């Protein structure tokens, strides 16, 4: 069966109209996969596609996408929130303190941590979010 992200998006939006602007924002998010853009970066890209998109539309759409579990808002640095399409596999983020580069990485012990927390504290873990900061290879 083909994976159709647009069809999936419509299903997740549950009754909300798929406007041209929502589709543009979703397409931009797909194109930015792995880049973790912040709102102003997305806004700049969206304005190139449709000059009528305003900042409040972008914020509202991102909020709707978050509620529909389509995008994830990342709090990687104090100045900006970053966004990415929600992925099936969990991953963590490394943020360079000097240049701001964001790198995704897998946490090898993640399943072990989940089991241990469940065992010791009785929690059923849905997600683990870890942000590591330091200096990337270029900035060391």
Secondary structure by P-SEA (a helix, b strand, c coil): ccccaaaaaaaaaccccccaaaaaaaaaaaaaccccccaaaaaaaaaaacccccaaaaaaaaaaaaaaccbbbbcccccbbbbcccccbbbbbbbccccbbbbbbbccaaaaaaaaaaaaccccccbbbbbbbccccccc
